[in-house]
């Protein structure tokens, strides 16, 4: 087992994290608890002294009798000094009492208060509190010892250490349990996720009721589905590229051999064969250019040049390219648009979008060979639509038609040169322009590819 791997693992780091927090809390509670206990006990003694003072101020009993009673009831020592400076001491023999002639500091404080005009004073002497005040023409001194607290704190500190050790041991095991509980599903997910790299796309990721972990499992399952679809698209890509390359290359080679062996004697036949070689060469060039174009757009190496121009004028120019198809193959191109539509976009790229959508419509249009182009002004945009009358697209296939080499009909028409990358290029260009786009299609009635140019 790799020790370094264990130290860097999520279980070990979670264990240490939880353990440090638990131990910190335990030690913090211990330290703060002792400090808070000292403060609370001190406040308790002060409140007790205030209560005794109120008894003296509000009681009608004889001061000396009251002093003796309170001294023993409240566990304090009291000294009452009359105007003749004669002192009467009560409970002064209790442990820690400073109200006797042996404590020089207490004697000094008492003399200082007697010679002052103060009504009341607090003094901290040794391990206790001395409260001096005047009541009924008497000087009264009350001393409350905190020595018991110090003894208790010492005992508490010596005993609590064992309790702290037990808590730390318990914290270690509880931290390990919690860390294992939290990280076990994550480790299981990680282990299974590694199989995605081995092209295993039937993995079921575990869930344990924790929202974040369940969401991670769901996300990985979604990624798995996407990888599965990408793998299928990759196979289709290789198959289609191989097919699109193989067919023209085969024809180029075949007609070149025919020219070499046969038709070189007949100039008419040779020119026909050369025309076919040129057409197939054009098909290869278009395929390579489309692949390079898509790669360039996706890698963001192309700098978009935005300008204002007349969209309708450009569409009419594009339609002129198809005049030969209109005359020879009876294609019907119908344009419905305002006389002039000024837009702000990259003219060359947007022309490429229209050109690719027209090619797609020609490939898939119905027997009437009709393709309709519509430009409609809306409140915030111009809606551009390319409509065909073909067999349409199934609803479940619509999300995938923008993928490379995806074809909803493997036997589509090939009236014009097509590489299978047209809609992928359309998607990338419109995304770069932040133009909304999509398709509305009804099976058996045709498809309406559209995009919206922001005004």
C-alpha positions, 0 to 999 in steps of 0.5 A: 500500500502506498503510504504517500497516497494514503496521506494525500487521500480524501479519507485521511485529510477528512479524518485529520480535518474533523479530528483537529476540529474536535480536539480544538473544540474540546480544548477550547471548551476546557480553557474557556470553561475554566476561565468562564467558571472563574469569572462566574464564581467571582461575579457570584461572590460580588452579587452575594456581597451586594445582597449582604449590603442591601440587608444592612441598608434595609434591615431594622435589626441591630447591626451587630446581631445582623452582622453575626447572622449574615457572617455565618449564613453567607460564609463570609467574615464581617468586621463592624467598626463604630465611630470610636474605631472599636471593631467587632469581628464575626466569623473571622476565624474561617479559613482565608479571612483577612479581617484580623490583625495579622494581614497588613494589607487588609489593615492598611485598606481598612485604615484608608477607608476609615480616613476617607469620605468614600461611601463604599469601595471594593478591594482585591486582597489575597484570594478574595474580595473586601467590600467596605461601606458605611451604614447606620453610622457604622463602617462595615467590612465584608470579606469573601474568600475565593480560595475555595475556587482556586482549590476546586480549579486545581482539582478540576484541572487535574481530573479533567485531563483524563476526561479530555484524553477519553474525549480525544480517543472517542474523537479519533474513532468518531472522526474516522467513522464520519470520514469513512462515511463521507468519503466511501461513496466518493472513493467508489465513484472515483474508482468507477469513473476511472473505467470511463477512460477504458470506454466502459459506458454502462457504469452505474454510479452509487448514491447514498442520499447526500445531495452533493454526492448524488448530484456528482453521481448524476453528473458523471452518468450524464458525462457517461452518456455524452461520452457514449454519444461522442464515441458513436459520433466519432465512429460515424465521423471516421466512417463518413470521412473515410467514405467521403475521402475514399469515393472521390479518390477512387474516382480520381484514380479510376478516371486517371487510369482511363485517360492514361489507357483509353480516352487519351485518344478521344479528346471529348472523352478525355475532357469529360473524364478530366471534368469528373476528376476536377469535380471530385478534387473540388469535393475533396478540397471542400471537405478539407476546407470545412474541417479546417474551417470548423477547427478554426472557429472552435479554436477561436483563431478566427477574428470576427469582423462586425459591420453593417450591411444589407442582408437582403442584398447578400441573400440575393447574391447567394441565390444567384449561385444556384441559378444553374440548379434552378435552370437545369434541375428545376429547383424553385427558390422563393425569397420573401423579405423586405427590400432592405434589411441593415444588420450588424454582423460578420458578413462573410460568416453570416453568408456562410451560415445562409449558404450552408442552410440552403445546401442543407435544404436542397439536400433534403427538400421534397419532390417539388424541389422547393426551398423558401427563404424568409426574412421577417422583422420582429420587435427586437430582431430579424427572423431569417428562415430557410424552409424545405418541403422534405420528409422532416426530422423526428423530434428525438433527433433534433438535438443531434442534427448540429453535431458533426457528421450527424445525418438523419437520413443516410440516403439523402440527396447529393445534388450538391457537394456536402461534407456533413459539417455544414450544420456544425459550422452554422452552430459555431458561427451563430453561437459566436454572434450570440444569435438564437437559432433552431429548427421547427420540423414536422415529419412528412412536411419539411423543416424550418431552420431559423436564426434571429439577428438582434436589431 
